[in-house]
Amino acid sequence: MHAHRRAARRLAGALALTLPALLAACTADPPSRAPTSTADPVPAEVDAARDELAALAAAAQDRHLTATYAFEPGDGATRTVTVTSANDGTWRVDVPGWGQGGTVDVSLAATGDGLFQCALPSAGWAQPAGCVRLGDADDAVPRRLDPRVQHPFTDWLEVLTDRRAPLAVSAAAPLPGASGECYSVESTSASLNAPLDVGIYCYLPDGTPTAVRAAFGTLKLAGEPGPAPATVPLAGPVSEGGEPVSRDAPSPTDSPTAGTP
């Protein structure tokens, strides 16, 4: 009898010691897991394409040349655009058939004296070439005066070299008739003011732009580029009182005044 009592006391003591530990184990919070990232990793080939395009655009900034490009706008016949990037950093882009309803050839140029638009002798411009100052050399061309074809050779290069710009870049098949490496550029921003036109951009290894397909149309290098001049000359004298040429066709009462001395 006494033996049974001693066994019962030992069992009760063991339960008293182990039951709190068991209860604590059941009620304790489970160990926390290391947080996991919900962001999708950037594919290595996409990141590499962004680096490659940035390097080519940087080379294009240092590539000084004179070149002609076949320009295929979305709303007109193919014409020839002339691009000059001088050794001193000045530039000039001549765009045929842009002004006054497609009847006036225009030239945009940035020199040490500022940003200029020049009207060139053409079907709708019987007088000598004349230029109007639009602002400082690094100012944006006003939208109503902007043919846009100059951007791939000027300010859009800065965007393509900026890894913070909201762009997605991937390798693309070469545009028909274009040489070099081509890249598809998309915007990752919902802003209406995208830093550049989405499209296809093609370059040779030395930074020579060979083709661009964007909202304004398609540009393709025509022939071998020539050497760059020391600086770009304006197409004509600058008029203080002249008005720049707009894209719209003039009304019958309008008279040409752009760059008129």
C-alpha positions in Angstrom: 0.0 0.0 0.0 2.7 2.4 0.9 4.6 1.5 -2.2 1.6 2.4 -4.4 1.4 5.8 -2.6 5.1 6.5 -3.2 4.7 5.7 -6.9 1.7 8.0 -7.2 3.7 10.8 -5.5 6.6 10.4 -7.9 4.3 10.4 -10.9 2.6 13.6 -9.7 5.9 15.3 -9.2 7.1 14.4 -12.7 3.9 15.8 -14.2 4.3 19.0 -12.2 7.7 19.5 -13.7 7.0 18.6 -17.3 3.5 19.9 -17.9 4.4 23.7 -17.7 7.2 23.0 -20.2 4.8 21.3 -22.6 2.3 24.0 -22.3 4.9 26.7 -23.0 6.1 24.8 -26.1 2.5 24.6 -27.4 1.7 28.3 -26.8 5.0 29.9 -27.9 5.0 31.9 -31.1 6.7 30.0 -34.0 10.1 31.3 -35.1 9.8 34.2 -37.6 10.9 33.5 -41.1 13.3 35.7 -43.0 11.4 38.2 -45.2 11.3 37.3 -48.9 11.4 39.8 -51.7 8.3 40.2 -53.8 10.0 42.1 -56.6 10.9 40.2 -59.7 14.6 40.1 -60.4 15.8 41.9 -63.5 16.8 39.3 -66.2 20.5 39.4 -66.8 20.1 39.9 -70.5 17.8 42.9 -70.0 20.3 44.6 -67.7 23.1 43.8 -70.1 21.2 45.4 -73.0 20.7 48.5 -71.0 24.5 48.7 -70.3 25.4 48.1 -73.9 23.0 50.8 -75.2 24.3 53.3 -72.6 27.9 52.6 -73.7 27.0 53.1 -77.4 25.1 56.3 -76.7 28.1 57.6 -74.7 30.3 56.8 -77.7 27.8 58.6 -80.0 28.1 61.7 -77.8 31.8 61.7 -78.6 31.3 60.8 -82.3 31.8 64.0 -84.4 30.8 63.6 -88.1 28.9 64.9 -91.1 26.3 62.4 -92.3 23.1 62.1 -94.3 20.1 60.0 -93.3 17.2 58.8 -95.4 14.1 60.1 -93.5 10.8 58.3 -93.9 8.2 60.3 -92.0 4.9 58.8 -91.3 3.0 61.3 -93.4 5.1 62.1 -96.4 7.7 61.2 -99.0 11.2 60.1 -98.1 13.7 62.9 -97.9 17.4 63.4 -96.9 18.3 64.8 -93.5 21.9 66.1 -93.0 23.4 65.9 -89.5 26.6 67.7 -88.5 28.2 67.2 -85.1 31.3 69.4 -84.9 34.5 68.9 -83.0 33.7 71.7 -80.6 30.3 70.2 -79.6 28.2 72.4 -81.8 25.6 70.7 -84.0 23.3 71.3 -87.0 20.5 69.3 -88.5 18.9 70.2 -91.8 15.4 69.0 -92.5 13.9 69.4 -96.0 10.2 69.9 -96.5 9.2 70.5 -92.9 8.1 74.2 -92.6 4.9 75.9 -93.8 3.0 72.8 -94.8 6.1 71.0 -96.2 7.2 73.8 -98.6 10.1 75.2 -96.6 13.4 73.5 -95.7 14.6 74.3 -92.2 17.8 73.9 -90.3 18.3 73.7 -86.5 21.6 74.5 -85.0 23.2 75.0 -81.6 26.3 77.1 -81.4 28.2 79.0 -78.8 25.7 81.9 -79.4 22.6 79.9 -78.8 19.9 77.8 -80.4 18.8 78.8 -83.9 16.3 77.9 -86.6 17.1 78.8 -90.2 14.8 78.9 -93.2 16.6 77.5 -96.3 16.0 78.4 -100.0 13.3 76.0 -101.1 9.9 75.8 -102.9 8.2 77.9 -100.3 11.2 80.2 -99.5 12.5 82.1 -102.5 14.7 84.5 -100.5 18.2 83.8 -99.1 18.6 81.7 -96.0 18.0 83.5 -92.8 18.1 82.5 -89.1 16.2 83.3 -85.9 17.6 82.8 -82.4 15.3 80.5 -80.3 17.2 80.6 -77.0 20.3 79.3 -75.3 22.2 76.4 -76.8 20.8 73.9 -74.3 17.2 75.2 -74.4 14.5 72.9 -75.7 13.1 73.7 -79.2 9.5 74.9 -78.8 7.0 72.2 -79.6 5.4 74.1 -82.5 8.9 74.5 -84.1 10.2 71.0 -83.4 10.8 68.6 -86.3 12.0 66.1 -83.7 14.5 64.4 -86.0 17.4 66.2 -84.3 16.7 64.6 -80.9 18.4 61.2 -81.5 21.7 63.1 -82.2 21.4 65.6 -79.4 19.5 65.5 -76.1 18.1 61.9 -76.3 21.7 60.6 -76.1 21.8 62.0 -72.6 18.7 60.1 -71.7 20.1 56.8 -73.1 23.2 57.1 -71.0 21.3 57.9 -67.8 20.7 54.6 -65.9 18.1 56.4 -63.7 15.9 57.2 -66.7 12.6 55.3 -66.7 13.5 53.0 -69.7 13.3 49.3 -70.4 15.9 48.2 -73.0 16.2 44.9 -74.9 18.1 43.7 -77.9 16.2 44.0 -81.2 16.5 42.6 -84.7 18.2 45.1 -87.0 16.0 47.4 -88.9 15.9 46.6 -92.6 18.8 48.1 -94.4 20.5 49.2 -91.1 23.8 48.0 -89.8 25.2 47.7 -86.2 23.5 46.7 -83.0 19.8 47.6 -82.5 17.9 48.0 -79.2 14.2 48.3 -78.4 13.6 51.1 -75.9 10.3 51.3 -74.0 9.2 53.8 -71.3 8.5 52.5 -67.8 6.9 55.8 -66.7 3.2 56.6 -67.0 4.0 60.3 -67.5 2.8 61.9 -70.7 6.1 63.7 -71.0 8.4 60.8 -71.8 12.1 61.7 -71.9 12.4 60.3 -75.5 10.4 58.5 -78.1 10.1 54.8 -77.6 11.3 52.8 -80.6 14.3 51.1 -82.1 17.8 52.6 -81.9 20.8 51.2 -83.8 24.6 52.1 -83.6 27.9 51.0 -84.9 30.5 50.0 -82.3 32.2 53.5 -82.6 28.9 55.2 -81.7 27.8 56.1 -85.2 23.9 56.2 -85.2 22.8 54.0 -88.1 19.1 53.9 -87.7 16.2 55.1 -85.5 12.5 54.2 -85.7 10.4 56.4 -83.5 7.1 58.3 -83.4 8.4 60.9 -85.9 9.3 58.3 -88.5 12.5 56.3 -89.5 16.0 57.5 -90.1 18.6 55.4 -91.8 22.3 56.2 -92.4 22.9 56.8 -96.1 26.5 56.2 -97.1 29.7 56.6 -95.1 29.9 59.5 -92.7 32.3 62.3 -93.5 34.7 64.2 -91.2 33.4 66.7 -88.8 34.1 70.4 -89.1 35.8 72.4 -86.3 32.5 74.1 -85.7 29.1 74.4 -87.4 28.2 77.5 -89.4 24.7 78.9 -89.5 22.9 78.7 -92.8 22.5 82.4 -93.0 22.6 85.7 -91.1 20.6 86.1 -87.9 17.7 88.5 -87.8 16.7 90.2 -84.6 13.2 90.9 -85.8 12.4 87.8 -87.8 9.9 85.1 -86.9 10.7 81.4 -87.0 9.0 79.2 -89.5 6.3 77.0 -88.1 5.1 73.7 -89.5 1.6 74.9 -90.5 0.9 76.2 -94.0 0.6 80.0 -94.0 -2.7 81.7 -94.6 -3.0 83.7 -97.9 -2.4 87.0 -96.0 0.8 85.8 -94.3 4.1 86.9 -95.7 7.4 85.1 -94.9 9.5 86.9 -92.3 11.7 84.3 -90.8 15.3 85.5 -90.7 14.6 88.5 -92.9 17.2 91.1 -92.2 
